[in-house]
Amino acid sequence: MASIAEAEALYGMGCRYYHYHARNPLTHEQTTDNEIYQEISRGVQRRCKDLLISFGASRNGGEVRERIRAFGEWERVSQCAIPLHLGGAHYVTIQAAVELQIICELERQLEKQGRVLDLDFVTGPEFLTALDAYEPSDRVQDAQLDTHSTSKGADYGKTSPLIQFQVYRNAIRARQQLVLFHEIEWVQLLRSYAMTRYAVEHPAMRLGSSGQLNITLLFGFSPRLPFPDNYAAFKKVVDAAKSLEYDLAEPGVKKRKVTISVGAAVLPQHADQHFKELDVGPRRGTKACAVRRLAAWASQPDSRVDILRVGMEDTPYLVDGAGQVQLADNIQLIGQAIEEVDANGAGLELDHDAIFARMGLLGVQDELLSVQRERPLGAALPEAAPEVTSEAAPEADPAGLVTVG
């Protein structure tokens, strides 16, 4: 397949993290068909032995909505339950957009009580009290988000907060059972942060309890997570995500390693709004597009970013030195990103062992071995198997990695 050949070419350029959304080869629409995901994964694993693979979830579009109507909401994240050797992925993005319906409902309930869901509230002890009292409702409603998107990209069909809770919980459990890794995506700063904090703290979820969590910050996807004006605004969001290494109840005890991916989801018609002077690095004062500015920010020694994400999913175009938009492909996009990383003196991390350690995967491995030693005769683990419901399932370094979406 062309996607596998492209992945191999990107790997040769320095890509070590490959994020992929499947599309129907006949209709070119997004799809939940796991056979397509598995074919891509097997091909990539054969040709690029140490490339980390990430599958996207929370997809939308007509074909996706039809399959969800036919098979249930679990379709969005069903790749979570595929073992790596059978064509699964190291990571599956299990919180992206539609899951925020949970937080939207909690936000409405708080408003009725005269309380405001803001960062101060979400980072304080009152949030734990609200979390304990909140029960997701089963009221099915339209799930739409305020996004910068085309072709009904903000429409996620009809679902309920309870369904989203069940799917999210079961997806976490599926990843834990396979000893694979947790990844989420932020598309609205406050709500995404609150949803992650909710999933980290909730006793039935415990997102990141393995000791690892990768958070992708998708700047520009919605007005609620705009592309930053400057490095300071960028750092503020990164630092908020890194704060999830700690639980609210034990703020001084690091519970997990949070790694950070950053991407720029900027529509072509908005490109000129973000063609601005760089405010950091050796090219400070030079006008640059969103992708180049993001690459420069990620490359700073104090950025705390691990993965720079570029690709057709986010910005399917290049911007030249005069600010003019040009058609592009993933090869050109990753080339531009690498050029900017190199210009800022960061370089790429290509050593598999170093990447494995940096992404927090050694901690997951060590935790697994500890659990196994406690049960040397194969006694059952305390974690229950994923529950089946009718809807939820057949139930401080510079940038070193580059990924393509």
C-alpha positions in Angstrom: 0.0 0.0 0.0 1.1 3.6 -0.7 0.7 4.4 3.0 3.3 1.8 4.0 5.7 2.9 1.4 5.3 6.5 2.6 5.8 5.5 6.2 9.1 3.8 5.1 10.2 6.9 3.4 9.4 9.1 6.4 11.2 6.6 8.6 14.3 7.1 6.4 14.0 10.9 7.0 14.0 10.5 10.8 10.3 9.9 11.7 10.1 7.5 14.7 6.4 8.0 15.6 3.7 7.4 13.0 0.1 8.5 13.6 -2.4 7.1 11.2 -6.2 7.5 10.5 -7.6 4.8 8.2 -9.6 5.8 5.1 -11.7 3.6 2.9 -9.6 3.1 -0.3 -12.7 3.4 -2.5 -14.6 6.3 -1.0 -11.6 8.0 0.7 -13.7 8.6 3.8 -12.5 8.0 7.3 -13.3 4.5 8.4 -13.3 2.4 11.6 -12.4 -0.7 9.6 -9.8 -2.5 11.6 -8.6 -4.6 8.7 -7.2 -1.5 7.1 -5.5 -0.5 10.4 -4.1 -3.9 10.8 -2.7 -4.1 7.2 -0.9 -0.8 7.7 0.5 -1.8 11.1 1.8 -5.2 9.9 3.5 -3.5 6.9 5.0 -0.8 8.9 6.3 -3.2 11.5 7.9 -5.3 8.8 9.7 -2.4 7.1 10.4 -0.1 10.1 11.4 -2.3 13.0 11.6 0.4 15.7 8.9 2.8 14.5 6.3 3.6 17.2 2.8 3.4 15.7 -0.2 5.4 16.8 -3.8 4.9 15.6 -6.2 7.9 15.7 -9.7 7.5 17.2 -12.8 9.7 17.8 -13.2 10.0 14.1 -16.2 11.4 12.3 -17.7 11.5 8.8 -20.6 9.7 7.2 -19.1 6.3 6.9 -17.9 6.4 10.6 -21.4 7.4 11.8 -23.0 4.6 9.8 -20.7 2.0 11.4 -21.4 3.4 14.9 -25.1 3.2 14.3 -24.7 -0.4 13.2 -22.1 -1.6 15.8 -22.1 0.8 18.7 -19.9 3.6 19.9 -17.0 1.2 20.7 -16.3 1.3 16.9 -14.4 4.6 17.4 -11.7 3.0 19.6 -12.0 -0.7 18.8 -8.3 -0.7 17.7 -7.5 -0.5 21.4 -8.2 -4.2 21.8 -5.9 -5.4 18.9 -2.6 -6.9 20.1 0.5 -5.4 18.5 1.6 -8.6 16.8 -1.9 -8.9 15.1 -1.7 -5.5 13.6 -2.4 -3.2 16.6 -0.6 0.0 17.6 1.7 1.0 20.4 -0.7 3.9 21.1 -4.4 4.5 20.3 -5.7 8.0 20.9 -8.6 7.3 23.3 -9.5 10.9 24.2 -9.8 13.4 21.4 -13.1 15.1 20.8 -16.4 13.3 21.4 -15.4 12.2 24.9 -15.6 15.8 26.0 -19.4 15.4 26.1 -18.8 14.1 29.7 -17.1 17.4 30.8 -19.7 19.5 28.9 -22.4 17.8 31.0 -20.4 18.3 34.3 -19.9 21.9 33.3 -23.6 22.5 32.9 -24.3 20.9 36.3 -21.7 23.1 38.0 -23.2 26.2 36.4 -26.6 25.4 37.9 -24.8 25.3 41.3 -23.3 28.7 40.7 -19.8 27.3 40.2 -17.5 27.8 37.2 -15.4 25.1 35.5 -12.0 26.9 35.1 -8.4 25.9 35.6 -8.4 27.0 39.3 -11.4 24.7 39.9 -10.0 21.7 38.0 -6.6 21.9 39.7 -8.1 22.1 43.2 -9.7 19.8 45.7 -13.2 20.9 44.8 -12.8 19.1 41.5 -12.4 15.8 43.4 -15.6 16.4 45.3 -17.4 17.2 42.0 -16.0 14.2 40.4 -17.2 12.0 43.2 -20.7 13.4 43.0 -21.1 13.3 39.2 -22.9 10.5 37.4 -22.9 10.6 33.6 -26.4 10.6 32.2 -27.7 8.2 29.6 -29.5 11.0 27.7 -28.7 10.6 24.0 -28.1 13.9 22.2 -26.2 15.5 19.4 -22.5 15.5 20.0 -21.0 18.6 18.3 -17.9 20.6 19.1 -16.8 24.1 18.3 -13.9 23.4 15.9 -12.1 24.8 13.0 -13.0 22.1 10.5 -14.6 21.4 7.1 -17.2 18.9 5.8 -19.1 18.6 9.1 -15.9 17.8 11.0 -17.5 19.0 14.2 -20.4 16.6 14.0 -19.9 13.3 16.0 -23.4 12.0 15.7 -25.7 11.1 18.7 -24.4 9.7 21.9 -24.6 10.2 25.7 -22.2 11.0 28.5 -22.7 7.6 29.9 -21.8 5.9 26.7 -18.7 8.0 26.4 -17.7 7.1 30.0 -18.2 3.4 29.3 -16.2 3.5 26.1 -13.4 5.5 27.6 -13.2 3.3 30.7 -13.2 0.1 28.6 -10.6 1.4 26.2 -8.2 2.1 29.1 -8.7 -1.4 30.4 -8.1 -2.9 27.0 -4.8 -1.1 26.7 -3.8 -2.2 30.2 -4.6 -5.9 29.4 -2.4 -5.7 26.3 0.4 -3.9 28.2 0.2 -1.2 25.6 0.4 2.5 26.0 -2.0 5.4 26.8 -2.4 8.4 24.5 -4.9 11.2 24.5 -5.4 14.4 22.5 -6.3 17.9 23.6 -8.5 20.0 21.3 -10.0 22.4 23.8 -7.7 23.5 26.5 -10.0 23.8 29.6 -12.3 20.9 28.7 -9.6 18.6 27.5 -7.5 19.3 30.6 -10.6 18.6 32.8 -11.4 15.4 30.9 -7.9 14.1 31.4 -7.9 15.1 35.1 -11.2 13.3 35.4 -9.9 10.1 33.7 -6.7 10.2 35.8 -8.5 10.6 39.1 -11.7 8.5 38.6 -11.4 5.2 40.4 -13.1 3.3 37.6 -10.7 4.7 34.9 -7.2 5.5 36.3 -5.8 6.7 33.0 -2.0 6.5 33.1 -2.0 4.2 36.1 0.6 2.1 34.3 3.0 5.0 34.8 2.9 6.4 31.3 0.7 8.9 29.4 1.3 10.7 26.1 -0.7 13.9 25.6 -1.0 15.4 22.1 -1.6 19.2 22.1 -3.4 20.0 18.8 -3.1 23.7 18.6 -5.6 25.4 16.4 -8.1 22.6 16.1 -10.7 24.7 17.8 -11.1 28.3 19.1 -10.8 26.9 22.6 -7.2 25.8 21.9 -6.0 28.4 19.5 -2.6 28.4 17.9 -0.4 30.4 20.3 0.7 33.9 19.6 4.1 33.4 21.2 6.4 30.9 23.0 5.1 31.9 26.5 1.5 31.0 25.6 2.8 27.7 24.0 4.7 26.9 27.2 1.7 27.6 29.4 -0.3 24.8 27.7 2.6 22.4 27.7 3.2 23.0 31.5 -0.6 22.4 32.1 -0.3 19.0 30.4 2.9 18.1 32.3 1.1 18.9 35.6 -0.9 15.7 35.1 2.2 13.7 36.2 0.8 14.4 39.7 -2.6 13.6 41.3 -4.6 16.2 43.1 -4.6 14.2 46.4 -0.8 13.8 46.4 0.6 16.9 44.6 4.2 16.1 45.6 4.3 12.5 44.4 5.0 11.9 40.7 2.6 9.2 39.6 3.3 8.9 35.9 5.6 10.1 33.1 3.6 12.5 30.8 5.2 12.9 27.4 4.1 15.7 25.1 3.4 15.8 21.4 2.6 19.1 19.7 0.8 19.7 16.4 -0.6 22.6 14.5 -4.1 22.0 13.1 -4.5 25.2 11.0 -6.8 25.4 8.0 -5.3 26.8 4.7 -7.6 29.8 4.8 -6.2 30.7 8.3 -2.5 30.2 7.3 -1.8 34.0 6.8 -3.1 34.7 10.3 -0.2 32.7 11.8 2.6 33.8 9.4 4.4 35.8 12.1 7.9 36.6 13.3 9.7 33.9 15.3 10.1 35.0 18.9 12.7 32.5 20.0 15.8 30.8 18.6 18.5 31.8 16.2 16.0 32.8 13.5 14.2 35.2 15.9 12.5 38.0 13.9 12.2 35.9 10.7 8.6 35.5 9.5 7.5 31.9 9.6 4.3 29.8 9.2 2.6 27.9 12.0 4.5 24.7 11.5 7.9 26.3 11.5 7.0 28.4 14.6 5.8 25.3 16.3 9.0 23.4 15.4 11.1 26.3 16.7 9.2 26.4 20.0 9.4 22.6 20.4 13.1 22.8 19.8 13.9 25.1 22.7 15.9 23.5 25.6 13.1 24.2 28.1 10.1 23.3 25.9 9.5 19.9 27.6 8.2 18.6 24.2 9.0 15.0 23.1 7.3 14.7 19.7 6.8 17.3 17.0 3.8 16.2 15.0 3.4 17.3 11.4 1.4 15.9 8.5 -1.5 16.1 6.1 -4.1 15.5 8.9 -3.2 18.9 10.4 -1.7 21.3 7.9 -1.9 19.8 4.3 0.1 22.6 2.8 3.4 24.5 2.9 3.9 28.2 3.4 6.9 29.8 1.6 9.1 32.6 2.9 6.7 35.2 1.4 3.7 33.7 3.2 2.2 32.0 0.1 0.3 28.7 0.6 1.4 25.8 -1.6 0.2 22.2 -2.0 2.3 19.7 -0.1 2.6 16.1 0.9 3.9 14.4 4.1 7.4 14.1 2.7 7.6 17.8 2.1 6.0 18.6 5.5 8.4 16.5 7.5 11.3 17.9 5.6 10.3 21.5 6.5 9.9 20.5 10.2 13.3 18.8 10.3 14.9 21.9 8.7 13.5 24.1 11.4 14.5 21.7 14.2 18.0 21.6 12.9 18.1 25.4 12.6 17.3 25.6 16.3 20.0 23.1 17.2 17.7 20.3 18.6 18.3 17.4 16.2 16.3 14.2 16.1 16.4 11.2 18.4 16.8 8.0 16.4 18.1 5.5 19.0 15.3 3.1 19.8 16.4 2.4 23.4 16.6 6.1 24.1 13.1 6.7 22.6 11.7 3.8 24.6 13.1 5.3 27.8 12.1 8.9 27.0 8.5 7.9 26.2 8.1 6.4 29.7 7.8 2.9 28.4 10.5 1.4 30.6 8.2 2.3 33.6 5.3 0.3 32.1 7.7 -2.6 31.5 9.0 -2.5 35.1 5.5 -2.3 36.5 4.4 -5.3 34.5 7.4 -7.4 35.8 6.6 -6.4 39.4 3.0 -7.5 39.1 4.1 -10.8 37.5 6.6 -11.5 40.3 3.8 -11.0 42.8 1.8 -13.7 41.0 4.4 -16.2 39.8 1.9 -19.0 39.3 -0.4 -17.0 37.1 -3.0 -15.9 39.7 -5.7 -13.6 38.3 -4.9 -9.9 38.3 -7.2 -7.7 40.5 -8.3 -5.6 37.4 -11.6 -6.9 36.0 -12.0 -7.6 32.3 -13.7 -4.9 30.2 -17.4 -4.9 30.8 -19.8 -5.4 27.9 -22.6 -3.0 27.3 -25.0 -2.6 24.5 -23.4 0.6 23.3 -19.9 0.6 24.7 -18.3 -2.6 23.5 -18.4 -6.0 22.2 -17.3 -4.5 25.4 12.7 19.2 30.1 14.4 18.3 26.9 14.5 19.8 23.4 12.3 18.1 20.8 13.9 14.8 19.8 11.2 12.9 17.8 9.3 13.8 14.7 5.9 12.2 13.9 3.6 12.5 10.9 -0.2 12.5 11.0 
